[in-house]
Amino acid sequence: MPVPLYDVSDVEVLGHYRLRLTFTDGLVGDVELSHLRELGGVFAPLRDPAFFAQVRVDPEIGTITWPGGLDLAPEVLYERATAHTIRRPTHAAAGSTTKAR
């Protein structure tokens, strides 16, 4: 089953490579991204916890970003967030806030 295409609308840094994400359908879930520390290339700056904590939401692209234009796919984040859900989307919001990509 394909992952729905919902944008990230809010991000909160919880601590050691953990984020709480809110999506446009109302889903709120925690994601653990410590695996990014192992990646090189464009992901190398994320090894620094202070840099990781600079995460922001870019509403134009509907996902989280870091300085320099580094971002992660919102559909992957959504899938990870559903594994650690804090709040499920409401039925009314679930069908009304998808974004065509």
N, C-alpha and C positions, 0 to 999 in steps of 0.2 A: 504494500500500500504506500503510495507516495506521501511525502511529508507536505502538509499544507504550507502555503507561502504567506506567512504573516511577518510583518516587520517588527523589529525591536523598537519599543517606544521608551524604555527606561532601563538604566543599568545602575547597579549598586555594587561596589567592591566590598566583599565580605571578609576578605583576608587572603591568605596564601593561595593565590591563583584561583580563587573562587569568586564567582559573580552571581548576583541575583538579577535575572532578566525579566522584564515585563514585555509582553507582545501585544500587538494591536487587537487581538481577539480576547484579551483579558488574562491569558495564561501567565502565571508568574512561576518561575522555576529557577533552581540553582544549577549552575554549571561549574565543573571543575576543569580547569584548562592547564594544569601543570605539565601535561605532555608537550605543550608548545615550547617549553624551555629546552627540550631536546632537539628541536629543529634549528637549523642554521639559516643562512640566507636572510631574507626579509624578516624572519621571525626572531633572529638573534637578539634584537633589543628587548624582547619580552623576558629574557633571562633576568633582567634587572627588575625587582619587585616595585621600585619607585616608578619605573617606566610603565609597567603593567597597570599600576594604579591610575594612570592618566587616561584610561579608557573613557570614551564618550559615545553617545548615540549620534549618528549622522542621519537626520531624518530624510535627507534626499535619497540616500541609498538604502535606508531602512535597516541598518545594522550597526554594530559597534565598531569603533575605529580607535586607532592610536595615532599620535603625531607621526607625520611622514606618510600618511595615507594607508597604513596597514589596517586591514579589516578582515572579518570572518563572515562566511556565508550565513545568512539568517536562517535558512532551512536546516542547516546542520546544528546551529545553536538551539533551534526550536526542538529538534529531535532529542538533543541532550537534556534540555530543560524539562521535557515531559517525563524523563526518568526520575527527576527529583522535583516534582511539582509542589509548590506552596499553595497555589490557588488555581483552580481549573477555570477555563473560560465559561462565561455564561452562555446559555443557548442563544439568546438574542444577539449577542456580539459575535458569536462564532461564524456566522455566515455573512456579516455585513462589513467586515474590515479587511478583507483580503486585498492584495495589491497585485495587479497584473505585472508580470515581469517579461 
